[in-house]
């Protein structure tokens, strides 16, 4: 099973980097300090800009100042942050002008987490500072496509959260879900769901990226028969 396209767009947390323990720790601390339900805050925080989480749960606070505090806590918390299996190998195979990271985190936070997990900072990136509306708005992924100079239909997105999948879908892109944070069922709107980047092969030929997925159904859940990013069968 293959997907062909001109460019890949990667979320960071839960897609390239496993930062789940850190995200939970930081937002639990913040929620408890603010007398909020930690589990509710943590569930909402995954895959969204931190300032949006703050505005939702603590509207009376100065969101900009509070966001700085939360970000500083996140940047210094590196315990347990590692690369998603197979992600480093995949990134190293890609031409640097054919992929971008599109994250809800700020640039300093994304840089720190990628560095902790052993990734170089990519040539192209869209971070929280670059958009007015974060995921699930299509704005982040549309900006990622524009940076690479390709159409939305020629991009393949990798996401681990429904908000990110919704963002990519609204941008007119195909999406592969990574069940690193949630169950495959919770990512059912993706075109395919993988547990990691193991058993994934990528080739770059004649200006096209071809992603080959393992046929073993214990490792792959396919949600559509249409696998060409440009929309043809």
ABEGO torsion letter per residue (X at the ends): XBBBBABBBBBABGAABBAAAAAAAAAAAAAAAAGBBAAAAAAAABGBBAAAAAAAABAABBAAAAAAAAAAAAAABABGBBBBBGAAAAAAABBAAABBBBBABBAAAAAAAAAAAGBBBBABBBBAAABABBOABAAAAAAAAAAAGBBAAABBBBBABAAAAAAAAAAGBBBBBBBAABBAAAAAABABBBABABGBBBBBBGGBBBBBBBABAAABBBABABABAAGBX
